[in-house]
Amino acid sequence: MAAGAADEVGGLLVAGVFLLVGFGSAGCNLTVEPDLTLAVDSDSVDPDAVYEITYEIHGDESGPIIETAELSDRTSLNFTPSVISTTSSSTKVSVEITDVSTQG
């Protein structure tokens, strides 16, 4: 299962598929991990900059979850997988990229 999202900030377009892996019958526990792609030529990305990509996960029984992934060296993506719980197996889970900012 996957959810998609995209955002453009300062000329950097990031598109992503967020991988959702879950189990359960009534509600589900899901692990959400970003699998992001730059939608621009990587040569146009500052190799010395660190990009913080903030995204919001919807569908958790306690409400939206906000997470941040860091992109550095044009290709290195660092993130912590998120574990969410849904109230039922039919709950729609979605992810929205809400911000991309440059550090450095």
Secondary structure, DSSP 8 states (H G I E B T S, - for coil): -EEEEEEEETTEEEEEEEEEEEE-SSS-EEEEEEEEEESS-GGGS-TT-EEEEEEEEE--TT--EEEEEEEETTTEEE---EEEE-SSTT---EEEEEEEEEE-
